Amino acid sequence: MPIKDSILAAALAAVLPFLSVAHADSTAEPEPAAAVAEVDEDGQWSSPEAFVASLEFKTGRVVLGDDLATLNLPDSLVFLDSDNAQRLLVDGWGNPPDDVPPLGMILPAGISPLADESWGVTVEYEDSGYVSDEDAADIDYGDMLEDMQSDMRESNAWREENGYETVQLVGWAAEPRYDAEGKKLHWAKELKFGDSDINTLNYNIRVLGRKGVLVLNFVANMDQLAEIEANVPAVLAATEFNPGQRYAEFNPDLDTVAAYGLGALVAGKLAAKTGLVAMLLVLLKKFWFIPVVLFGWLGKRLGLRKKDPAPSVEESAPAAPAAAERKPEEPPQTPAQTVMDLNKPDDADKR
């Protein structure tokens, strides 16, 4: 039996008593069609369709931020603004809320964001300064991959000691490619979490601007790589900085220069002491309606989630040492916990 079918069977078996009662009530007294768009006393949507219907999708030309950049979307793509994107990430896909929501999300048109075949692209802006691309031709991405894999192996020792799931950087799912004319960089990593049979896709796009970088991260499964790569050209072509924010308009007398280059954008967020790499976890969108407790249990057992909820203190925080054994050192950085943490250069990496 395919693993997704096994997961669905296990989930349905666990919640069948609750679903049976709800089904009995609904068949006894059918609600009018308009009622499906309402939420119950606990703020839960009455159906997946009602939740999707509540999202406000935009098409065509979309301006990001305060006239920062523009998306000129083809008919094959739609957009959710910041508020609606946050709702999808948190309420629809089960991610913990982030302090700074994305500027929005790009999604495929005509596909429910809760469907198995759906995917999304979070859009953010990192006000990091002008990133020089002078090192573009000098980067050896083969050597970089080996260094990143070495860092990951070192970090896994710390992760195991502190009760976290290990992560393997399998390799490039798509080797980094830089468009020197369009000032756009994109690449993809293949990651393996713990003993999971299904690997995770971490596909990234960076668009360089005068004062910072547009950060686009695909939220998708590894088996969607071919579809994602087919859509990357459309996403790249649709994304442009507006006049006044463009890379070519950089003024060295007025603008700040970032203390890192293209290589750091690809290497991502590496913790200085532990070598931890920010990551994308895969969640099962189809189980968004299952109670949170059961969903968390499934995620931990099966390793298939778009995003793990932040671990509780009881479940994942390492035990505090006795007072006599405490060392006056800075505690290690824990793994990234939200989609928005992906591949953001850490302050330590910029120095």
N, C-alpha and C positions, 0 to 999 in steps of 0.2 A: 504493500500500500504506500503511495507517495507520502512523503513526510508531512506535507500540508494537510492531506486528508486525515492522517493520524492525529495531527494537532487539533483539527476541527472536531474529530470524533471525541477526543478526550475532553475538549472544552465543553461540548454540548452535553456529554454525560455528566459533567460536574454541575452544570447549571440547569439541567433538564427539569428538576422539581420546580424551580422558579419560573421557567419559561412555560411549563405546563399550566400553572395557575394563571399566568398572564393570558395565555391562549384561551383558557376556558372562559375567563371574564370577557375577552374581546369577542368570542363567538356568541356568547349569551346575549350581549347587548352591543351590536356593531355601532361604532362611532361614525358620525358624518365624515366625509372625505376631508373637509376643512380642518378637522381636529388633529390630523397627523402633523400639522405644522406647529403644534403647541408643545410646551414643555410641562412636565409634571411638577409636583410640589418640591421635589428635590433638584429641580433645574435640569432634568434629563430629557433629551429629545425622545419623542414617542417612537421614532424609527430612524434608521440610517438615512432613508430618503428625505425625511423631514429636516435632518441636520444639514444635508447637502443643499437642500433647497433654501436654507437660511443663509448660505454663503453668497456674497455679492461678487460675482465674477466680472472682470473687465476685459475688454478686447481692444485690439488696435493700438493706438498711441497712448502710452502711459508715462507720466512724468514722475520720477523718483525723487523723494526728499524735497528740499527747498530749491527746486530747479537744478538739481545736481546732475541728473542723467535722464535719458529717455529710453523707453522700450518701445520699439515699433514691431508689434507682435503680428506674425502671420496668422492666418485663420486656424492653423493647427495648434496654436497656443493661447492660453488665457492667463489672467493675472488676478491674484488676491492681494488687496492692500494690507498694510501692517496689522490692523485689528483682525481682519478675517484670516490672515495667515496664522496669527497667533492662536486663534480659535481652532483652526484645523490641526496645528501642531500639538496643541494641548488637549482639546476636547475630542478631536477626531482620531489622532494618532497616538495619544497617550504619553506625550512628552511632558516632563515637568516644565512649568512656566519659566521663562528666562527674564532676567531683569531688563534686558534691552531686546525688545522684539525685532524681528527683521523688518526691512523696508517693505517686504512683500514676498510673494512666491509665484513662480511660473509653473503652470501645470498643463498637461495635454488636454486639448479641447475634446469634448464628447465622451470623456471617461470619468466616471465617478471617482473622486479622490479617495474613496473608501474601498475601491475595487482592487483585487490582487494585482492587476496589470497597470495600476496607476503609478505615477512617480511625481516628484516635485523638485523644484529648484529654489532654495532659499536665497534671497538677495539681501546683502548687507553692504555697509560701507565702512571701511577702516580708515580713519583719518590719521594715517601714519606718516604722511609726507610723501614727497616725490621719490619713487623707487627707480633708481638708475638701472637701465638694462644693458649697461656696458659689458657685463659679464656673461651675456646670453650665449655667445659663441664659445666661451671657455668652459662651460659647465659640462662635466662628465657625469651623466645621469646614472651610468652603471656603477661608478664609484660611490655616488651619492646613495644609491639604493643599498649597497653593501654597508655603508656607514649607518643608515637608518635601521637596517636589520640588526646590526650589532647593538645599537642603542636599545632596540626593542627587546633583544635577548637579555640585556642587562636589567632592563626595567621589569621583566617578567620575574626575576628572582625576588625583587622587592614586592611585586604584586602577590606572588605566592605566599611570601612570609606574612603579608598583611591581609590575606583573605580575599584578594581580588582575582577575577578570572584572568588567565594569561591571554596574550594577544600575539599572533604571529603576522608579520608583514610578509605575505607570500611572494609578492613582487609587483611589478607594474601591471595593472590591467590595461593601461594605455600609457605609453612612455610620454613624458612631458614634451609638449610642442609649443613653440613660441612664434606668434605672428608679429614680426618686428614692425610691420607697417600699421597694423591695427592696434598694436600694443596690448595683445591679448595672449594669455598663457593658460594652457589647460593640460590636465593629466589625471590619471586614475590609479588608485592603489587597490590591491586585493588583500583583504585581511581575514584572518581566521581567529575566532574567539573560542577559547577553551577547546572542548571536544565536539563542537558543532560540526555537523556534516555539510552545512551550507555556508559558504564564505560570504563576506560582506564587501559590497562595492562602495568605494569612497572616490567619487568623481568630482573634480574641482575645476572651476574657471576663475581666473583673476584678470580684471580689466584695469590697466594702469591709467591713472589720471594725474592731473597737475598737483593735487594736494593729498592724494590717497589712492586707495584701491577698492574697486567694487569686488566683493567676495560672493561668488555664486557656488553653492554646494548642492549637488544632486542628492536627493533622498530616494534610494532605489535598492533593489536586490541585485546580487551578482548575476543572476540569470537574465537580467534586463540589460546587460552591457551592450548588446548589439543594438537594441532600441535606443538606448541613451546615446550611443555614438552616432546613430542616424539623426538624432535631434540636436546634437551639439552645434553643428553649423548654423542652424536656425537661431539658436539661443545666442551664439556669438554675433551673428549678423544683426540681431535685434537690439543689442546693448551698446549704447554710446553715451559718453559724457557730453553734457551740454556746453555751448560756448562759454568760455571763462573758466571751465573746469577741465579742459582737455590737456592731454600730456604735452602736446607741442607748444602749449601756452605757458609752460614753466618759466618762471622768472627767478634766476638765482639770487637776485638782490632782495626779493620779497618772500619767496617761498622756502619752506623747510625741506631739507633733503633727508629721507629715511636713512638710518644707519645700517641698512642691509639691502641686498639686491635680490635678483630673481631666485637664486638658490634657496634663500630663507623662506620664500613664499611656498616653494615646493616641499621643503623639509618639514615645514609646519611648526607646531608648538612643541618644543622639546624642553622639558624641565631640566634646569641646570644640574641638579644633584641626582635626580632619579632616572633621567632619560625617558620619561613618560611621553607618549605621543598622543595628541588629541585624536579622537576617533569618532566614527559614525557607527552606531549600533542599529541593527535591523529589528523592527517591531512588526507584528502581524496586524495590518490595518483592518483585516476582515473581522477581528475580534474586538473592535473598539467598543461594542455594546456590552461585553462581558464585564461583570463587576471587577473593580480595580484589584481587589485582593486576589481573585482567581487569575486575573491577567498577569499580575506580578509573579504568581507562582509558576504559571506556564512559561513566562519569559525566562525565569531562572533555570527551569528544568530543560528547556528546549533550545535556548540560545538563539531564538529567531524573533528579533524585535527591531523596529526602526529606532527605538530609543528606550533604554532602561530608565525607569524612575530612579531618582537619586536614592542610594541605599540608606536605610535607616541606621541609626547609631548602633542598635542592638545587632543588626544583621551584618554590617560590614566594617564598622570602625574597629581598628585593632584595640585590644585590651590595653588600658593605661598601665604603665609600669609602676611599681611601688615607688614611693617618694624617694627612698634611698637610692633607687636605681636610675632615676631620671637624669638625663644629660642635658646640659644647657645648649641644645642645638635646635636649629629650625626644623619643624616637622616636615616630612616629605610631602610633596604635592600629590593629591589624590587624582585618579583619572577623571577626564572630562565627563560631564554628566548630561549635557544638552546638545542638541543639534547645532546650536549657535556657537559652541566651543570649537567646532571643527577647524583645524589647520590655521588657527589664528596665531601669528608669531608672538611668542611670549616676550616680555620686556627683556628678559635675560638673553634671548636670542638676538636682540637688536643691537646689543652692545658689542 
